[in-house]
């Protein structure tokens, strides 16, 4: 466990974040009292799988919100509302 003051953390943030990336936990103190803990993120298998698809080119993401598909699916046959009405009758 590493204890670091706020000023030291601010001045050497990159160093302490590299320590967190290596798995260390950093306790942040203000005037000798702990006020925060910086911990590594838990491993997220789903997110890693999605990023692997992006890196391999199977999917793409521009960083924005999803806009929907370019060619909407065309449905044929009766509407869902009509199917519900028919089922009830």
PyMOL commands that set and color helices and strands:
alter all, ss='L'
color gray80, all
select helices_A, chain A and resi 6-11+13-21+45-56+80-88
alter helices_A, ss='H'
color red, helices_A
select strands_A, chain A and resi 2-5+26-30+33-38
alter strands_A, ss='S'
color yellow, strands_A
deselect
rebuild
show_as cartoon
